[in-house]
Amino acid sequence: MIKMIIACLIATATSIGAMAQTSTTAPTPTSPVDANAPLPGANSFTEGQAKSRLEANGYTAVTDLKKDDNGVWKGSAMNSGAKVAVSVDYRGNIVRK
């Protein structure tokens, strides 16, 4: 009986771990950017989420974020000591111009 309980606990822990590792379409800070980014599409990021994503990727002083007609958040930020134009698309791709 104890062996059966232990086996059930291990199976449950394994399945919970697998569920926690489910990925999303948004790249992580170290993920490559899609070749054609920024991609147009229905962007569900809020302004705060887009700003947080930029900050998590090393951008500071993020300002003037506005969502354009293609669903891409655009604004300006500081990166490596320079003011740059930035974009965040619906997949979370960040493009610096």
VOVEXBA-851740 format. One record per atom (N, C-alpha, C): x, y, z; residue in one letter. Coordinates in steps of 0.02 Angstrom, whole numbers, padded with zeros to 5 digits, always signed. Layout:
N
XYZA
...
//
This chain:
97
+00041-00059+00000M
+00000+00000+00000M
+00043+00063+00000M
+00096+00063+00040I
+00140+00121+00044I
+00175+00131-00024I
+00195+00077-00056K
+00228+00083-00121K
+00180+00114-00172K
+00116+00096-00168M
+00067+00124-00215M
+00058+00199-00203M
+00057+00220-00141I
+00049+00291-00124I
+00110+00330-00149I
+00169+00303-00137I
+00230+00336-00160I
+00231+00341-00236I
+00211+00289-00271A
+00208+00290-00344A
+00159+00343-00368A
+00102+00349-00335C
+00053+00400-00354C
+00080+00470-00342C
+00115+00480-00287L
+00144+00546-00272L
+00197+00565-00324L
+00238+00517-00343I
+00290+00530-00393I
+00257+00547-00461I
+00206+00509-00480A
+00171+00522-00543A
+00139+00591-00542A
+00109+00610-00487T
+00077+00675-00481T
+00129+00731-00485T
+00185+00723-00450A
+00237+00774-00451A
+00266+00782-00521A
+00274+00727-00556T
+00300+00730-00624T
+00252+00766-00670T
+00188+00753-00665S
+00140+00785-00709S
+00132+00859-00692S
+00138+00878-00629I
+00135+00948-00610I
+00196+00985-00637I
+00253+00954-00632G
+00314+00985-00660G
+00309+00995-00735G
+00279+00948-00770A
+00271+00955-00842A
+00223+01012-00859A
+00170+01019-00820M
+00123+01074-00831M
+00156+01141-00818M
+00198+01146-00769A
+00231+01209-00753A
+00279+01231-00807A
+00302+01184-00848Q
+00350+01200-00900Q
+00317+01215-00967Q
+00252+01221-00969T
+00218+01237-01031T
+00242+01305-01057T
+00262+01308-01119S
+00290+01371-01146S
+00235+01414-01176S
+00252+01477-01185T
+00207+01524-01218T
+00240+01545-01283T
+00205+01584-01323T
+00235+01607-01385T
+00282+01665-01374T
+00279+01697-01316A
+00322+01755-01303A
+00393+01731-01288A
+00442+01759-01322P
+00511+01740-01309P
+00533+01763-01239P
+00580+01727-01211T
+00610+01748-01148T
+00663+01800-01163T
+00689+01835-01112P
+00739+01886-01126P
+00799+01862-01166P
+00816+01797-01162T
+00873+01773-01199T
+00855+01740-01265T
+00791+01739-01282S
+00769+01707-01344S
+00783+01751-01404S
+00795+01720-01462P
+00805+01761-01522P
+00740+01794-01544P
+00747+01848-01580V
+00689+01885-01606V
+00669+01854-01672V
+00603+01849-01686D
+00580+01825-01750D
+00609+01868-01806D
+00627+01837-01861A
+00661+01871-01916A
+00623+01931-01943A
+00558+01928-01945N
+00518+01983-01974N
+00488+02029-01921N
+00514+02027-01860A
+00487+02068-01805A
+00501+02141-01818A
+00458+02186-01795P
+00398+02172-01756P
+00341+02146-01799P
+00307+02095-01774L
+00253+02063-01810L
+00186+02097-01795L
+00147+02112-01847P
+00080+02140-01835P
+00034+02086-01807P
-00012+02106-01765G
-00060+02058-01737G
-00094+02087-01676G
-00145+02052-01654A
-00183+02074-01595A
-00139+02068-01534A
-00118+02124-01506N
-00072+02125-01450N
-00111+02129-01385N
-00103+02079-01342S
-00138+02078-01279S
-00097+02107-01222S
-00034+02127-01236F
+00006+02159-01184F
-00023+02226-01166F
-00024+02242-01102T
-00042+02309-01080T
+00021+02352-01088T
+00012+02417-01080E
+00070+02462-01084E
+00121+02443-01029E
+00096+02428-00970G
+00140+02409-00915G
+00178+02345-00928G
+00145+02297-00959Q
+00178+02233-00975Q
+00231+02243-01029Q
+00217+02285-01079A
+00266+02299-01131A
+00327+02333-01100A
+00315+02381-01056K
+00369+02416-01022K
+00410+02368-00980K
+00377+02324-00942S
+00412+02275-00901S
+00455+02228-00943S
+00429+02209-01001R
+00466+02165-01046R
+00530+02199-01070R
+00524+02263-01088L
+00582+02301-01109L
+00633+02306-01052L
+00610+02322-00993E
+00654+02328-00935E
+00688+02262-00918E
+00653+02207-00926A
+00682+02141-00913A
+00736+02124-00963A
+00736+02160-01019N
+00786+02148-01071N
+00840+02202-01073N
+00847+02240-01018G
+00902+02287-01011G
+00888+02358-01032G
+00827+02374-01050Y
+00810+02443-01069Y
+00789+02482-01007Y
+00807+02546-01004T
+00789+02589-00949T
+00755+02651-00977T
+00727+02691-00932A
+00695+02754-00951A
+00647+02745-01010A
+00606+02693-01006V
+00558+02678-01060V
+00502+02731-01058V
+00492+02765-01114T
+00441+02818-01117T
+00402+02816-01182T
+00347+02852-01183D
+00306+02864-01243D
+00281+02800-01276D
+00267+02747-01237L
+00241+02685-01268L
+00170+02697-01292L
+00160+02683-01356K
+00094+02688-01387K
+00085+02628-01432K
+00024+02600-01433K
+00010+02543-01476K
-00013+02570-01544K
+00021+02549-01598D
+00002+02573-01664D
-00055+02533-01694D
-00074+02549-01756D
-00130+02516-01789D
-00117+02442-01803D
-00053+02420-01801N
-00036+02350-01812N
-00031+02311-01747N
-00047+02343-01691G
-00044+02308-01627G
+00026+02305-01598G
+00072+02347-01622V
+00141+02347-01599V
+00151+02406-01551V
+00178+02392-01492W
+00195+02445-01445W
+00260+02477-01468W
+00260+02544-01474K
+00319+02580-01495K
+00333+02637-01446K
+00397+02650-01434G
+00416+02703-01389G
+00490+02714-01392G
+00517+02745-01340S
+00589+02756-01337S
+00615+02732-01270S
+00680+02718-01268A
+00711+02694-01207A
+00786+02705-01211A
+00819+02696-01156M
+00892+02699-01154M
+00919+02627-01153M
+00972+02617-01192N
+01004+02551-01194N
+01077+02562-01212N
+01122+02536-01171S
+01194+02543-01180S
+01214+02616-01187S
+01182+02659-01148G
+01199+02730-01147G
+01171+02771-01204G
+01130+02741-01246A
+01102+02777-01303A
+01026+02775-01301A
+00995+02830-01323K
+00922+02831-01329K
+00904+02797-01395K
+00860+02749-01391V
+00841+02710-01450V
+00765+02705-01456V
+00741+02695-01517A
+00671+02680-01529A
+00662+02605-01519A
+00609+02585-01485V
+00596+02515-01472V
+00525+02496-01491V
+00516+02432-01507S
+00451+02405-01524S
+00442+02338-01488S
+00381+02324-01466V
+00364+02259-01436V
+00302+02234-01472V
+00308+02176-01506D
+00250+02150-01543D
+00210+02101-01500D
+00158+02072-01529Y
+00112+02029-01491Y
+00145+01966-01465Y
+00201+01946-01494R
+00237+01886-01470R
+00289+01903-01418R
+00297+01968-01405G
+00347+01989-01356G
+00415+02003-01386G
+00420+01999-01453N
+00482+02016-01486N
+00498+02090-01474N
+00560+02104-01459I
+00583+02173-01449I
+00629+02190-01507I
+00614+02247-01539V
+00656+02271-01594V
+00682+02339-01575V
+00747+02348-01582R
+00780+02412-01567R
+00800+02444-01633R
+00784+02509-01639K
+00803+02544-01701K
+00844+02605-01684K
//
